[in-house]
């Protein structure tokens, strides 16, 4: 089984895939690395940053030093679930009063 990444970043000049030559973590959610174009005729090299921007699914073992916002889609789902729960609770309370 291959462990090669299927995520590719094209060269901004020629469009060929670039590779990361070396990288380092600057924070738990941000890395910077040197990239180079695989097209020998191009020769572009540059610095790239990779950042985790938001939470799509919360971790079961969260790092207390990491504070990522929830993605807007996840916030909408949480809000909908809470609104349904409140509506169900209100319906239950009305039924109990009768």
Secondary structure, 3 states (H helix, E strand, C coil): CCCCCCCCCECCCCCCEEEEEEEEEEECCEEEEEEEECCCCCCCEEEEEEECCCECCCCCCCCCCCCCCECHHHHHHHHHHHHHHHHHHHHHHHHHHC
